[in-house]
Amino acid sequence: MLGEQGVTKKCNGVFALQKNEEEIARLREDTHIRMFESVLKSYRDEKVNKNLKNGHNGYKAYREAWDKFKRGKGEEYFPVYYSKVDKLIYLSPACMTKEAYQNRLNQILKAQGNFQCCTDSAELCPACSLFGMTGKSSRASSVRFADARLRDKVSDYRALYHRPVVLEELAQPKISAAEFYLQKPDVNAAFWTYDYYVAGKQIVGYLPRIAGRKFYWHNPGMQFKESVEATDRNRTVRPLKKGVSFEEEVYFDKITEKQLRQLIAILDVSRSGEMGYKLGAAKPLGLGSVAMTVEGIRLRRVSLCDGGVRYEETPYPVEASFSDWEELDFTAETREAFLHMMRFDATKGMTVTYPVTEDQWNAIQVNQQHLEGFKWFVANHGGQRVQTRKNSKYLQTLQSPARGDVSLTALQSGKGGRGSYGQNRQGSGGNRQGSGPNRQGYGGNRKSYGSDRQRSDSNRYDNSDRRRNDGGKPGNGKRWNDSDKKNHR
């Protein structure tokens, strides 16, 4: 008998051979076994398995038995759970388990329009052509950014900074939040992952589409939380005050005129005073809003003349016309979403925050810090951390900022229900929520969101269709009767 004695576990599974076993599939070493080992590895990661410090051993005995089996030192068969979804097969050490997805990011991005990372210097996207890349062959960047220097001299540099403040916790992205990272695959889809989606009572295997690149909202109403205590999970900083100006030089070499115009359009984004970027740390909390303009451009041509080197400089006009962005490889929808999200006033009058439940929303209104960021995601999955696949659902998903109201509602913690609100609904887009009195706003056409602070369990299921399988040698599986396995822990 193999398994894991969990904190709240009531029983263990016993695998028994039965007569007339039926072979279900030939496992592929490069896919099924690799995914199975990824699941085992995830249980050893304390960032994923929160119970490691509470008595869970990460299937240590099971892993040791599996390693022994792979080396040919174990028994003839090895027990695993398995389930089939469309044409996909998932192996796991338990009935209720995490999943390792079989679709790979490069595969998804390639199918979406060759958006995968460039690996060959002979076939480069516009960004890598300009800024360089590494891979099978490398290409140096054609652009170099010098250090930024303080524009105005001051007698006391301490006057440029706020007092030291303790920031709220910033966690790593959680790609399991597919309701943020992936496009909705079907109008009837209630739930989706990187391998399949659920529509009605059907589970359909598919290749997903990534929602886009991550952007952060500007937060003109941002305030530091006074109640945050310093821990080993957050940081203390001394932020720069508003209005401090820097200047720097940007050098480019051997680029085309189209690339130069692209560079100007990106760097001169704040020419109107209405838009800017987010740079530096703590962007999800509201820090890092920067206005950026190009003050002048000089083209220098170097040539050999009469045995010497001749330098010739000529001015180049700063004309960052946003009407030309489609010609500069921006689609109309991407351009509209990008320009909206770059506006400093896009969330004016709103509170920008991570996804929150009703109780968390009330706490934020009195300037308390946002704790337990996973709660909204649990509520968004119906209020339960473990679901059967067919019963899984998302209550809310992100919308494009180019498509009207993209707000999200504060959910009732643990119940999966929506809060009761007034009439105000503000929409916005980006990685965090922007909200008025009662609504949080999300969105973004070029986005991946909600990934800096949640502990989402969208990849954890009570797989009531999961069979007990002896696993056999890689490539040889058997099916077992699972009539007594429903809701088994």
C-alpha positions, 0 to 999 in steps of 0.5 A, a space after each residue: 500500500 502506497 500513499 500519503 498520510 494527509 492532515 485530514 486524510 481518513 483512509 488510504 487506497 489499496 490496489 488489487 489485481 483483478 481478472 481479465 484486465 483490459 489494456 487502456 493505452 500505451 503510455 508515452 515516456 516523453 509525455 505521460 511519464 514526464 507529466 506524472 513526474 511533474 506532478 510528483 515534483 510539485 508535491 515537494 515544492 512548499 510554494 505549491 504544497 502548503 501542507 508540507 509544513 503541516 505533516 504532509 511528506 510530499 509523497 516521499 515514500 511513493 516517490 522513492 518507490 517510483 524511482 526504484 521501479 524506474 531503475 528496474 529494482 522494484 516490482 513488475 508493476 507500479 500503482 498509479 491513479 489515472 484518468 482520461 479526458 478526451 484523448 488525454 491521459 493523466 497519471 497521479 499518485 492520488 485520486 484528488 490530485 494536481 495536474 501537469 498539463 501536456 500542452 507546452 507554452 511554445 506549442 501554444 504560442 506557435 499555433 497562435 501566430 508564431 509568438 513563441 520565443 525566437 531561437 534562430 537569429 535568421 528568423 526574428 520577430 520585430 522585438 528580437 530584431 531590435 533588442 537582440 536574443 539568445 538561442 541556437 544562434 544569438 543576435 546582439 541588441 541594436 539599442 543601448 540604454 545609458 544610465 538615467 541621471 537626475 535632471 536637477 541638482 539638489 543639495 540634499 538627496 534625501 528630500 527626493 524620497 518618501 520615508 521608508 515604508 513596508 510594502 504589501 506582499 508580492 507573490 509569484 505568478 500562478 499560471 493555474 489561474 486560466 481564467 486570467 491567462 487564457 482566452 475563453 475557448 468557447 461561448 458555452 465553456 464554463 471552465 478551462 485549463 491548458 489542455 481541455 475545457 468544460 462545456 455543459 457536461 462535455 470535456 473537450 481537449 483543445 489547444 488554448 490561446 494565451 490572453 496576451 502580455 501583462 500590463 499594470 494599471 496606473 493608480 493615481 489614488 494609491 496610498 501606502 498601507 500603515 498597518 503592514 508589518 515587516 516579514 520575510 515575505 515582503 520588503 521595506 523600501 524608500 519610494 521616490 517622490 512624485 515629480 522627480 525627473 531623470 534624463 538619459 541617452 539611448 543609442 541605436 546602431 544599424 537599424 532601419 527607418 521603420 525600426 527607428 520610428 517604432 522606437 520613437 513611438 514607444 519611447 515618446 508615449 507621454 508626449 501628450 502628458 496623458 499616458 506613461 509606463 510602469 517601471 520598477 518594483 511593486 507595480 501591482 501595488 501602484 508604484 512605478 508610473 513613469 512619463 517618458 518623452 523623446 527630446 531630440 534625435 541625432 543621426 551620426 554617420 561614420 565614414 572613412 575619408 582621406 585616410 581618416 574617420 569622418 563623423 557627420 550628425 544630422 537631426 531627425 524629427 520626433 514624430 511619434 504619430 499614434 495613427 501610424 501604429 497599425 503600419 508599425 505592426 500594431 493591430 487596431 484592437 491591440 492599439 486601442 487596448 494599449 493606449 487605454 491602459 497607458 492612460 494615467 487617468 484610466 482608473 481615476 476615482 477608482 481603487 486599484 487592487 488585487 481580486 478581493 472578496 467582500 470582506 477584503 473589499 471592506 478592509 481596503 476601504 479603510 486602508 487596511 492591507 490585502 491579505 490571503 489573496 487566494 480567497 477570491 480565486 477559491 470563490 471564483 471557482 465556486 467556493 471550493 478548492 477541490 472540484 470534479 472536472 465536470 462541476 468546475 466553473 469560473 464565475 468571472 473572467 477578464 475582458 479586454 479593455 477595448 470592449 467596455 466594462 471589464 470590472 470584476 465583482 468582489 465575491 462572497 468568500 467561501 460561497 462562490 456568490 456575488 456580492 450585493 452592490 449599488 449602481 456604480 460600475 467602473 471598467 478598466 484593464 490590466 493586471 489588477 482590479 480598478 474599482 469604484 465604490 462597489 466593483 473591481 475592474 480588470 481587463 486587457 487585450 494584451 494581458 495576463 492577469 491576477 498572477 502576482 498574489 493568488 494561490 489558485 487551485 484551478 489545477 486540483 480536482 476530485 477526479 471521480 472518473 480517475 481509475 486505479 491503475 497498476 501503471 505497469 512498465 512505461 507503455 503498458 497500463 491496465 484498467 481496474 474496477 473503480 466502483 468503490 472509489 468515488 470521493 476517495 481520499 
